[in-house]
Amino acid sequence: MSTTTAAPSPFLRRLLTPLSGTWRLPNRLSFKRSATKGELAEYVPPPLTNEDLDWAQLAIIDLSKADTPEGRKTLAEEVVQAMNTHGFFYVVNHGYSVQETRRMFSVASSTFDNVDNEEKKSYMGKSPAVYEGYKPRHTWQIEQGVTDQIEHYNINHAVRKRTHPRALRPHLDEIEKFAYHNHTHILFTILRLMAMGMQLPEDTFVDMHRFEAPGESSVRFMKYYPRSPEEEAQTKNVWLKGHTDIGSITILWSQPISGLQILSRDGVWRYIKHIENALVVNSGDVMQLLSGSFYKPTIHRVIQPPKDQEQIERLGVFYFAMAADDVKLASVRAGAASESEKAQAPTMSDWRKERTERYGTGSMKPSSKEEKVEEEVILGVVVKEYN
């Protein structure tokens, strides 16, 4: 993702003046039932779009079939096929009920709606090398001076590693359970299937993503706010440019606001359709490095929602998985990397710090080989963004 961060201290400056000089949407919509003071407002999913969009036809992986060796073998084949066609797939029967999922969306909503700007300021990330705490709106430059309307709150998988806003404290047990479930049940099952798809021992990738090891796998709550017509025109309705994720596996808990698109193999941007209580899963740069490009990440972006959803706030719940910080990002494929190359490979810690620190600095330059592409080399890897 190529973006430009204003200096000095953009996080602090934007929080002190969160809407200064920007356009306000007077009638933006959010969906939740009211609650009395001290209670958690119930998340109510917004309505689906009625527009006939060009949807990506993604495979659906039924995680309940992974309980047997035969089931895992079949699912591994399905995952390899899904990764080679779209690079994204749905996961169902992942262990959380509709009610449990909506509860997490309620917690996510509270993170933004029940914490004032002054308190948010004290829970912002302290280092540009790691996503932690709040990222306020208007931090990243998207295009032609237009800044983002995206707010998020990042929670390390070791949930109590740092303190959290008052509104979240009653729900830390739930968040811990959610992080643990995402990592040890959903992520580990997917990693086992991916290893099997490469004819590797099942726990090859699992061992590189130890839950108890230092690392930055995290829960992220994210909210996209509507933008002005002028901003949409300047950015051609793009909210986040085409990119690949920096980590291993991204788990998106499906929500109804359309806007996420993938760049299909035929060069067409297609929408990801919402399936209630499904997960949308994709692999990132780290899996490409570890698999020796057996699993390549798919370029994706976020654009303005359809007309019948464009004034609705888009709330997201994610789990961003990364390998443990000490893992060398060298291919596990036999003969793919020499011992010297493995020794020189960056660690997960090196990779995430470099990628995160450069994100928002405008360091990418136009590609000399591809139109509408910006790129840079990070630790020997060409990183691209698609306009």
C-alpha positions in Angstrom: 0.0 0.0 0.0 1.5 3.3 -1.0 0.5 6.2 1.1 2.0 9.4 2.5 2.0 10.3 6.1 2.0 13.9 7.1 4.7 15.1 9.6 5.1 15.7 12.4 3.2 13.2 14.6 0.3 12.6 12.2 -1.5 10.3 14.7 -1.5 12.9 17.5 -2.2 15.8 15.2 -5.2 14.1 13.6 -6.7 13.0 16.9 -6.4 16.5 18.3 -8.3 17.9 15.3 -10.2 14.8 14.1 -12.5 16.6 11.7 -10.7 19.9 11.2 -11.0 21.1 7.6 -12.8 17.9 6.5 -16.2 17.2 5.2 -18.9 15.8 7.6 -21.5 13.4 6.5 -24.6 14.6 8.4 -26.7 11.5 7.7 -24.2 8.7 7.9 -25.8 5.5 9.1 -24.7 2.9 11.7 -26.6 -0.1 12.7 -26.9 -1.0 16.3 -29.6 -1.1 19.0 -29.3 1.4 21.8 -28.2 0.3 25.2 -28.3 1.9 28.6 -25.2 3.3 30.2 -22.7 0.5 30.9 -24.3 -2.0 28.6 -23.0 -3.1 25.2 -25.1 -1.9 22.3 -26.2 -4.8 20.1 -24.7 -4.8 16.6 -27.4 -5.1 13.9 -26.0 -6.0 10.5 -26.9 -3.4 7.8 -28.9 -4.5 4.8 -27.3 -6.1 1.8 -26.9 -4.2 -1.4 -29.6 -4.7 -4.1 -27.2 -3.9 -6.9 -26.3 -6.6 -9.4 -22.5 -6.6 -8.9 -19.8 -8.7 -10.5 -19.1 -11.2 -7.7 -16.1 -13.4 -7.4 -17.1 -17.1 -7.3 -15.0 -18.2 -4.3 -14.7 -21.7 -3.0 -16.3 -22.5 0.4 -14.1 -24.5 2.8 -16.1 -26.4 5.4 -13.8 -26.5 8.4 -15.9 -29.2 10.2 -14.6 -31.7 7.7 -11.0 -31.2 9.0 -11.6 -33.5 12.0 -10.5 -36.6 10.0 -7.4 -37.4 8.0 -9.6 -38.1 4.9 -11.5 -34.8 5.4 -8.2 -32.8 5.7 -6.8 -34.5 2.5 -9.9 -33.4 0.6 -9.9 -29.9 2.0 -6.2 -29.5 1.3 -6.9 -30.2 -2.4 -9.8 -27.6 -2.3 -7.5 -25.0 -0.7 -4.8 -25.4 -3.3 -7.4 -25.1 -6.0 -8.9 -22.0 -4.4 -5.5 -20.4 -4.0 -4.6 -21.1 -7.6 -7.9 -19.6 -9.0 -8.9 -16.6 -6.8 -6.4 -16.6 -3.9 -9.4 -16.0 -1.6 -11.9 -18.5 -0.2 -14.7 -18.6 2.3 -14.6 -20.7 5.5 -17.7 -22.0 7.2 -18.4 -24.1 10.3 -15.5 -22.4 12.0 -16.7 -22.8 15.6 -18.5 -19.5 16.3 -22.2 -19.2 16.1 -24.1 -16.3 14.5 -24.8 -14.9 18.0 -21.1 -15.1 19.1 -20.0 -13.4 15.9 -22.5 -10.6 16.2 -21.3 -10.2 19.8 -17.8 -9.5 18.6 -19.1 -7.0 16.1 -20.8 -5.3 19.1 -17.5 -5.1 20.9 -15.8 -3.8 17.8 -18.4 -1.0 17.4 -18.0 0.0 21.1 -14.3 0.4 20.5 -15.0 3.4 18.3 -18.4 4.7 19.5 -17.9 4.5 23.3 -14.3 5.9 23.5 -13.9 9.6 23.2 -11.0 11.2 21.3 -9.1 12.1 24.4 -9.0 8.6 25.6 -8.3 7.3 22.1 -5.2 9.5 22.0 -3.8 7.8 25.1 -4.2 4.3 23.4 -2.6 5.1 20.1 0.4 3.0 18.9 3.7 4.2 20.2 5.9 2.9 17.4 5.6 3.1 13.6 7.1 -0.5 13.4 4.0 -2.2 14.8 0.3 -1.9 14.5 -1.1 -1.5 18.1 -3.9 0.5 19.6 -5.7 3.2 17.6 -5.0 4.4 14.1 -7.1 7.5 13.7 -8.7 8.8 10.5 -6.8 11.1 8.1 -3.5 9.4 8.7 -2.7 8.1 5.2 -2.8 10.0 1.9 -4.8 8.0 -0.6 -4.6 10.2 -3.8 -4.2 13.9 -4.7 -4.1 15.0 -1.1 -7.2 13.0 0.0 -6.6 11.3 3.3 -8.2 8.1 4.6 -11.5 7.8 6.5 -10.4 4.6 8.2 -10.1 4.1 12.0 -8.9 0.9 13.5 -7.9 -0.6 16.8 -5.3 -3.3 16.9 -5.0 -5.9 19.7 -2.0 -8.2 20.0 -3.0 -11.9 20.3 -1.5 -11.7 23.8 -4.5 -9.5 24.6 -3.3 -8.3 28.0 0.1 -7.4 26.7 -1.0 -3.8 27.0 -3.9 -2.0 28.6 -7.1 -1.1 26.8 -9.8 1.6 26.8 -12.4 1.5 29.6 -15.1 0.5 27.2 -13.2 -2.7 26.2 -12.1 -3.8 29.7 -15.3 -5.7 30.6 -14.9 -7.7 27.4 -11.3 -8.7 27.5 -12.1 -12.3 28.4 -14.2 -12.5 25.2 -11.5 -10.9 23.1 -8.9 -13.3 24.5 -11.1 -16.3 23.6 -11.7 -14.8 20.1 -8.0 -14.3 19.5 -7.1 -17.8 20.7 -9.9 -19.4 18.6 -8.8 -17.5 15.5 -5.2 -18.5 16.0 -5.3 -22.1 17.3 -8.4 -23.4 15.6 -9.0 -21.4 12.4 -5.5 -20.4 11.5 -3.8 -23.6 12.5 -6.4 -25.7 10.6 -5.8 -23.6 7.4 -2.0 -23.8 7.8 -2.2 -27.6 8.2 -4.3 -27.8 5.0 -1.8 -25.6 3.2 1.1 -27.7 4.3 -0.7 -30.9 3.2 -1.3 -29.2 -0.2 2.5 -29.0 -0.6 3.0 -32.6 0.5 4.7 -31.3 3.7 4.2 -32.6 7.3 0.9 -31.1 8.6 2.5 -28.9 11.3 5.2 -27.4 9.1 3.6 -23.9 9.1 1.9 -24.3 12.4 5.3 -24.6 14.1 6.2 -21.3 12.6 3.1 -19.6 14.1 3.4 -20.6 17.8 0.7 -18.8 19.7 2.8 -18.4 22.8 5.8 -17.0 20.9 6.6 -13.3 20.6 4.9 -11.9 17.5 2.3 -9.5 16.1 -0.6 -11.7 15.1 -3.6 -9.6 16.1 -7.3 -8.9 16.3 -8.2 -5.7 14.5 -11.4 -3.8 14.7 -11.8 -1.4 11.8 -14.3 1.2 10.7 -14.6 2.9 7.3 -16.5 6.2 7.3 -18.2 7.6 4.2 -16.4 10.3 2.2 -17.4 13.4 0.3 -18.4 13.4 -3.4 -15.3 15.5 -4.1 -13.0 13.0 -2.3 -14.6 10.1 -4.2 -14.0 11.9 -7.5 -10.4 12.7 -6.7 -9.6 9.1 -5.8 -11.9 7.5 -8.4 -13.8 5.9 -5.5 -10.8 3.9 -4.3 -10.5 3.8 -0.4 -7.5 1.5 -0.3 -5.4 0.9 -3.3 -4.7 -2.6 -4.7 -2.2 -4.4 -2.4 -1.1 -7.7 -0.9 -1.2 -8.3 2.9 2.2 -8.3 4.7 1.5 -11.2 6.9 0.7 -15.0 6.6 -3.0 -15.3 6.6 -5.8 -12.7 6.9 -9.1 -13.8 8.3 -12.0 -11.4 7.6 -15.2 -12.0 9.5 -17.8 -11.4 6.7 -19.9 -8.3 6.9 -22.7 -6.9 4.6 -21.2 -3.7 3.2 -19.8 -4.4 -0.3 -16.5 -2.7 -1.1 -13.8 -5.4 -1.0 -12.6 -6.4 -4.4 -10.0 -8.9 -5.7 -8.1 -8.6 -9.0 -9.0 -11.8 -10.8 -6.6 -13.7 -13.0 -8.3 -12.2 -16.1 -7.5 -8.7 -14.9 -11.0 -7.8 -13.7 -11.8 -6.4 -10.3 -14.6 -8.5 -8.7 -16.5 -8.0 -5.5 -16.4 -10.3 -2.5 -20.0 -11.2 -1.5 -21.1 -11.4 2.1 -22.1 -14.8 3.5 -23.6 -14.6 7.0 -21.2 -16.0 9.6 -18.6 -17.0 7.0 -15.0 -16.0 7.0 -13.1 -14.6 4.0 -9.6 -15.9 4.0 -6.5 -14.9 1.9 -2.8 -15.5 2.2 -0.2 -12.7 2.3 3.5 -12.0 1.5 4.8 -14.2 4.3 3.1 -17.4 2.9 4.6 -16.6 -0.5 8.1 -16.4 1.1 7.7 -19.5 3.2 6.1 -21.6 0.4 8.6 -20.6 -2.2 5.8 -18.9 -4.2 3.6 -22.1 -4.1 1.0 -19.8 -2.5 1.0 -16.4 -4.1 -1.0 -13.5 -2.5 -3.9 -12.0 -4.5 -4.1 -8.3 -5.0 -7.2 -6.7 -3.4 -8.6 -3.3 -2.7 -11.4 -1.4 -1.0 -13.6 0.9 -3.0 -16.7 3.0 -2.2 -19.8 0.8 -1.5 -22.7 0.7 -3.9 -25.2 3.6 -4.0 -27.6 1.9 -1.5 -24.8 1.4 1.0 -22.6 4.4 0.4 -23.8 6.3 3.5 -23.4 3.4 5.9 -20.3 3.0 8.1 -18.4 -0.2 7.3 -17.4 -2.1 10.4 -14.8 -4.8 10.1 -13.5 -7.6 12.4 -10.2 -9.2 11.4 -7.5 -11.6 12.5 -4.2 -10.8 10.9 -1.8 -13.7 11.4 2.0 -13.5 11.2 4.7 -16.0 11.8 6.5 -15.8 15.2 9.0 -12.9 15.2 12.1 -15.3 15.2 11.0 -17.3 12.1 13.2 -16.9 9.1 11.2 -16.2 6.0 12.9 -18.7 3.7 11.2 -21.3 1.5 10.4 -24.6 3.2 10.4 -26.4 -0.2 13.2 -28.9 -0.6 16.1 -27.4 -2.5 14.3 -24.1 -3.0 16.9 -22.2 -0.9 20.5 -22.9 0.0 21.7 -22.8 3.6 23.3 -19.5 2.9 20.1 -18.0 1.5 18.2 -19.3 4.5 20.7 -17.7 6.8 20.4 -14.4 5.0 16.6 -14.5 4.8 14.8 -11.8 6.9 13.0 -12.8 10.1 9.3 -12.1 10.5 10.3 -9.3 12.9 12.5 -7.7 10.2 9.9 -8.0 7.6 6.9 -6.6 9.5 8.9 -3.7 10.9 10.2 -2.7 7.5 6.8 -3.1 5.8 4.9 -1.3 8.6 7.4 1.6 9.0 7.4 2.3 5.3 3.6 2.1 5.1 2.3 5.7 4.8 5.6 7.3 3.9 5.1 7.6 0.1 8.3 5.6 -0.5 6.8 3.7 -3.5 7.7 4.9 -7.0 5.9 4.4 -10.4 6.9 1.1 -12.0 9.0 1.3 -15.2 7.4 -1.9 -16.4 3.7 -1.8 -15.4 1.1 0.9 -15.8 -0.8 2.1 -12.8 1.7 0.3 -10.5 3.9 1.7 -7.8 6.7 -0.4 -6.3 9.7 -0.5 -4.0 12.2 -3.2 -2.9 12.0 -4.1 0.8 14.6 -6.6 2.1 15.2 -7.9 -1.4 11.5 -8.4 -2.1 9.6 -6.2 -4.7 6.5 -4.8 -3.1 3.8 -3.4 -5.4 0.6 -1.3 -5.1 -2.0 -1.2 -7.9 -3.9 2.0 -8.6 
